[in-house]
Amino acid sequence: MHSICPLLRRASCKSQHLAVRLSVLRAFSVHLQNQVTEEAVNQPSSLGANARRKANLILKTPKGTRDFSPKQMALREKIFSSIISCFKRHGAVTIDTPVFELKDLLLDSHLEQSKLVYDLKDQGGELLSLRYDLTVPFARYLAMNKIMHFKRYHIAKVYRRDHPSVARGRYREFCQCDFDIAGQYDPMIPDAECLKVMHEILSALQCGEFLIRINDRRILKGIFTVCGVPDAKFEMACSTLDKLGKVSWEEVKTEMVQEKGLLPEVAESIGKYVQFSGGWGLIDQLCQDPKLSESQLAMEGLEDMKLLFEYLTLFGIINQISLDLSLARGMDYYSGVIYEAVLLHQSSSHCKEPIRVDSVAGGGRYDGLVASFNPKGQKVPCVGVSIGVERIFSVMEQNIEMSKEKIHTKETQVLVAAAQKNFLAGRMKLISELWDAGIKAEMFYKKNPKLLNQLQYCEETGIPLVAILGQQEMDDGVVKLRDVATRKEINVPKENLIEEIKRRLEK
Amino acid sequence: MHSICPLLRRASCKSQHLAVRLSVLRAFSVHLQNQVTEEAVNQPSSLGANARRKANLILKTPKGTRDFSPKQMALREKIFSSIISCFKRHGAVTIDTPVFELKDLLLDSHLEQSKLVYDLKDQGGELLSLRYDLTVPFARYLAMNKIMHFKRYHIAKVYRRDHPSVARGRYREFCQCDFDIAGQYDPMIPDAECLKVMHEILSALQCGEFLIRINDRRILKGIFTVCGVPDAKFEMACSTLDKLGKVSWEEVKTEMVQEKGLLPEVAESIGKYVQFSGGWGLIDQLCQDPKLSESQLAMEGLEDMKLLFEYLTLFGIINQISLDLSLARGMDYYSGVIYEAVLLHQSSSHCKEPIRVDSVAGGGRYDGLVASFNPKGQKVPCVGVSIGVERIFSVMEQNIEMSKEKIHTKETQVLVAAAQKNFLAGRMKLISELWDAGIKAEMFYKKNPKLLNQLQYCEETGIPLVAILGQQEMDDGVVKLRDVATRKEINVPKENLIEEIKRRLEK
């Protein structure tokens, strides 16, 4: 019974609204009559509550999410198809996993990000969370199916309760396009392929010049260790350092000292290393750094970095690569090489200085993640790349808008039209034949549409052909076929129409 | 501070576990040191808690959900591509919407189904629910963007906290393929096209013989009214009647009387109508039914049904159509014609009697839904069809398994192999050229793989060509090209290799 009280209380607060009070009384009497459950009463089961809620209904998508219009979808599908064709070119197959995972499973891998994970309400049964990325579900899939070698791609949406920034293309629901190679192989060969994949995709999409920043968690850990960061604070220091670029080094340093509890001189000496970026020269310099040489882990990372640079040279992509010691990547699970691609765009046509925008792709090696799902701890080393398609989409959408390029969303080839009244049955019979022959066709859903309207529709939507039915044509056993672009019309014998349409569309 | 208490209480309950107590104390001291928030303590932030959770980690997908393997994905993509090509043939464009919607917005349209809606946890901010279907987000999209005419398709996953039945292909996360026509048009023309779309897709997928059952909510409402069901109980009676087929009429009747409060004689007289199914003959019979004639609504529905039958005859699909008065469809929002396709399959090769399985597609007219999202109540009549791709997938997957048909998941065209040691650099250079030429190529991620293993891999995965590097070939400036099927090898000059591979793949 007490489930009614909140309703009554709410009603007395707004006692001026008689309708509301009436609806509460109605809800109450429904309750008494039907002995409905508490749950059913909490859900507005009366008309009054319905009307009240409807008046307050806000028509929007949830914060940080958005719809995509047909025009946007046409561009997105073009992007996806380019990305998928690259993934397939590299021999990857695809899988799919549920949008949510068991909460414990996700938390295990996203400790540093746990506040940003969307949880489902406990409605009885398992505790679930929306996936935060596609890497953890992939690792769970490998561990669950005891797969030791796998090259897969996965294109799907992921969810983060982050501060959305529409201007920078950052959303709470966004799509990731992941390519990962799992298995124990000779060092840096699959890692190099992931970078080649990243390079091929960004080149193919033509969204502007880009730079791929590379680092290695082992080099970073070595730097942190020789600078005096305790092992237990490594992940934390990484996630703070990851903010560099978005905020200044001064701010990062302050966070390290004041929030993460590092000594000022420790942060200072980290700062000396993370300012470096470069190529072969930097690798040599670091190899000879007396302080860093004390870290065996850093030296391992640098040896592998040499190998990687060699392979990237063979792949012909070394020019877009930069070893960047400030790159940390936000995820806890990275264990080796990490990388991230940024677009370099001119701030204006007068200023030639390229400025850095948010990353459009990223990834790295995570050799321990699969084992963390396995009670026996069996290791399946992995390396992967994730294409941040939302930012690429934002950039390309802006480019198209500026170029005033027209995107066709429809593929319709023929409009079946009538020149006079009373040709609905004729149009329906004809269009049905066209559909069955695999021709993309539309007709107006009116009994007697005006010919002019039908022709105009074709010009607006880019439909190239019109098949026009009329009395004279009917009597002659022909259909009038109109070319929308040239406005030329010819009569085609009914039995040849499909053949003639196909012939024209092939051109 | 009180956020620690549950942890301590839990520990003292299981006081035999010293490790747990230690981890609690550790958590407690971490709390004192760092003054972390309540939230952070509830998330296991100590190593002890981590280890404890890891030991209990269950490796599974959430109840009622599943992963799809590359083999399954290959079949699914074949199905989707067939469905999409039909939607495009009918001139539809596509949109995308977020996986969750504002909770109030969903509840408004799924009152009868509200228990089955997945809610997100209240983590501050908006209250959200996972979408239950694609129809409500579509209607929200139309209302929000004030769109009056639209023909769109949408392929995406939807979520229902139902009792999953894996054997019948019923899941809590499942994919829907929706095609809808919005706009005020002449009666039954778009409705007929939706049925034509349904028919084309089920025919193209070749998943077996099917029957399309049709009814009209107005005819049903007329029947309920003349049988004595109060208006307010119409939706409820529909959702009960919808169970017919899954359970017997006796069980439906019992639910109507005992749970929904209908009089036994009312249920009895409904039973007399809903047993009927048929074609033109049944329409005529109902038009002349003295009792039903009293309902103007039913007569309107029957007039439209005549028109629809006429159009479906013109579309050449009337043979698979049956007017079935027991069809109710579960959704509250249907307002006119409703339909559902069921597969008819032989229970065994000896028994020719077709038995009915669950529906594989359904839909109907919902003229009021968009208006319900609009404070001004502007009406956008809609009709649509949803293809239940999971059940079709289950049937086709079984068929393939029985036929032992082999599905290729990879599209790789060339393996770049080495006949001797020390050809890693050569392989990397060559494969990079192939990729850049758009050829799908793979190589082993080993410095020195065995030739036999490389050739075996091609035979297993169906890669048709191998480009083999060796010292002799290198010296002669050629690459050995092997046809995997015939095992024939020829030497191709390095500069002609790409051309020769493309020539062979075109065949």
Contacts between the chains, C-beta under 8 A, distances in Angstrom:
chain1	res1	chain2	res2	distance
A	34	B	261	7.4
A	39	B	115	7.0
A	43	B	107	6.7
A	43	B	111	7.1
A	43	B	114	5.0
A	44	B	107	7.7
A	44	B	111	8.0
A	45	B	111	7.3
A	50	B	108	7.2
A	50	B	111	7.9
A	53	B	104	5.8
A	53	B	107	7.8
A	53	B	108	6.5
A	54	B	108	6.6
A	54	B	372	6.9
A	54	B	375	7.7
A	55	B	375	7.0
A	56	B	104	7.4
A	57	B	104	6.2
A	57	B	105	6.3
A	57	B	108	6.8
A	57	B	373	6.6
A	57	B	375	7.6
A	58	B	102	6.6
A	58	B	104	7.9
A	58	B	105	7.8
A	59	B	105	7.7
A	59	B	140	6.6
A	59	B	143	5.8
A	59	B	144	4.5
A	59	B	373	6.0
A	59	B	374	8.0
A	60	B	102	7.0
A	60	B	144	7.0
A	61	B	97	7.1
A	61	B	98	5.3
A	61	B	101	7.5
A	62	B	98	6.1
A	62	B	100	5.8
A	62	B	101	6.9
A	62	B	102	6.2
A	62	B	126	5.5
A	62	B	128	5.4
A	63	B	125	6.2
A	63	B	126	5.9
A	65	B	98	3.8
A	65	B	100	7.5
A	66	B	98	7.3
A	67	B	95	6.3
A	67	B	96	6.7
A	67	B	97	5.0
A	67	B	98	7.4
A	67	B	141	5.7
A	67	B	144	7.9
A	68	B	95	6.0
A	68	B	96	4.2
A	68	B	97	7.9
A	69	B	95	6.3
A	70	B	93	3.6
A	70	B	94	6.3
A	70	B	95	6.1
A	70	B	152	6.9
A	73	B	93	7.2
A	73	B	94	4.9
A	73	B	95	6.1
A	73	B	96	6.1
A	74	B	93	7.8
A	76	B	96	7.7
A	77	B	94	7.9
A	88	B	411	5.1
A	88	B	440	6.1
A	89	B	435	5.8
A	89	B	438	7.0
A	89	B	439	7.3
A	89	B	440	4.8
A	89	B	441	7.2
A	90	B	435	7.1
A	90	B	440	7.8
A	90	B	441	7.9
A	90	B	442	7.2
A	91	B	410	6.0
A	91	B	412	4.5
A	91	B	440	6.8
A	91	B	441	7.4
A	91	B	442	3.9
A	93	B	70	3.6
A	93	B	73	7.2
A	93	B	74	7.8
A	93	B	409	4.5
A	93	B	410	5.9
A	94	B	70	6.3
A	94	B	73	4.9
A	94	B	77	7.9
A	95	B	67	6.3
A	95	B	68	6.0
A	95	B	69	6.3
A	95	B	70	6.0
A	95	B	73	6.1
A	96	B	67	6.7
A	96	B	68	4.2
A	96	B	73	6.1
A	96	B	76	7.7
A	97	B	61	7.1
A	97	B	67	5.0
A	97	B	68	7.9
A	98	B	61	5.3
A	98	B	62	6.0
A	98	B	65	3.8
A	98	B	66	7.3
A	98	B	67	7.4
A	98	B	173	5.2
A	99	B	99	6.1
A	99	B	130	8.0
A	99	B	157	6.5
A	99	B	159	7.9
A	99	B	173	6.5
A	100	B	62	5.8
A	100	B	65	7.5
A	100	B	173	7.8
A	101	B	61	7.5
A	101	B	62	6.9
A	102	B	58	6.6
A	102	B	60	7.0
A	102	B	62	6.2
A	104	B	53	5.7
A	104	B	56	7.4
A	104	B	57	6.1
A	104	B	58	7.9
A	105	B	57	6.3
A	105	B	58	7.9
A	105	B	59	7.7
A	107	B	43	6.5
A	107	B	44	7.7
A	107	B	53	7.7
A	108	B	50	7.3
A	108	B	53	6.6
A	108	B	54	6.5
A	108	B	57	6.7
A	111	B	43	7.4
A	111	B	45	7.6
A	111	B	50	7.9
A	114	B	43	5.1
A	115	B	39	6.9
A	118	B	120	6.1
A	118	B	121	7.7
A	118	B	123	7.3
A	119	B	120	7.1
A	119	B	121	4.0
A	119	B	123	6.5
A	120	B	118	6.1
A	120	B	119	7.1
A	120	B	120	5.8
A	120	B	121	6.1
A	120	B	130	7.9
A	121	B	118	7.7
A	121	B	119	4.0
A	121	B	120	6.1
A	121	B	121	4.8
A	121	B	122	7.4
A	122	B	121	7.3
A	123	B	118	7.2
A	123	B	119	6.5
A	123	B	161	6.4
A	125	B	63	6.2
A	126	B	62	5.6
A	126	B	63	6.0
A	128	B	62	5.4
A	130	B	99	8.0
A	130	B	120	7.9
A	140	B	59	6.5
A	141	B	67	5.6
A	143	B	59	5.8
A	144	B	59	4.5
A	144	B	60	7.0
A	144	B	67	7.9
A	152	B	70	6.9
A	157	B	99	6.5
A	159	B	99	7.9
A	161	B	123	6.4
A	173	B	98	5.2
A	173	B	99	6.6
A	173	B	100	7.8
A	181	B	445	7.4
A	183	B	445	7.3
A	185	B	445	3.6
A	185	B	446	6.5
A	186	B	445	6.1
A	186	B	446	5.2
A	186	B	447	4.8
A	189	B	424	7.6
A	189	B	445	4.2
A	189	B	446	7.6
A	189	B	447	7.9
A	190	B	445	5.1
A	192	B	428	7.6
A	193	B	445	7.8
A	196	B	432	6.9
A	196	B	435	7.1
A	200	B	435	6.6
A	200	B	436	7.8
A	311	B	428	6.2
A	314	B	425	5.7
A	314	B	428	4.1
A	314	B	429	5.3
A	314	B	432	6.7
A	315	B	428	6.4
A	315	B	432	4.8
A	316	B	432	5.9
A	316	B	436	7.9
A	372	B	54	7.0
A	373	B	57	6.7
A	373	B	59	6.0
A	374	B	59	7.9
A	375	B	54	7.9
A	375	B	55	7.2
A	375	B	57	7.6
A	409	B	93	4.5
A	410	B	91	6.0
A	410	B	93	5.9
A	411	B	88	5.1
A	412	B	91	4.4
A	424	B	189	7.6
A	425	B	314	5.7
A	428	B	192	7.6
A	428	B	311	6.2
A	428	B	314	4.1
A	428	B	315	6.4
A	429	B	314	5.3
A	432	B	196	6.9
A	432	B	314	6.7
A	432	B	315	4.8
A	432	B	316	5.9
A	435	B	89	5.8
A	435	B	90	7.1
A	435	B	196	7.1
A	435	B	200	6.6
A	436	B	200	7.8
A	436	B	316	7.9
A	438	B	89	7.0
A	439	B	89	7.4
A	440	B	88	6.1
A	440	B	89	4.8
A	440	B	90	7.8
A	440	B	91	6.8
A	441	B	89	7.2
A	441	B	90	7.9
A	441	B	91	7.4
A	442	B	90	7.2
A	442	B	91	3.9
A	445	B	181	7.4
A	445	B	183	7.3
A	445	B	185	3.6
A	445	B	186	6.1
A	445	B	189	4.2
A	445	B	190	5.1
A	445	B	193	7.8
A	446	B	185	6.5
A	446	B	186	5.2
A	446	B	189	7.6
A	447	B	186	4.8
A	447	B	189	7.9
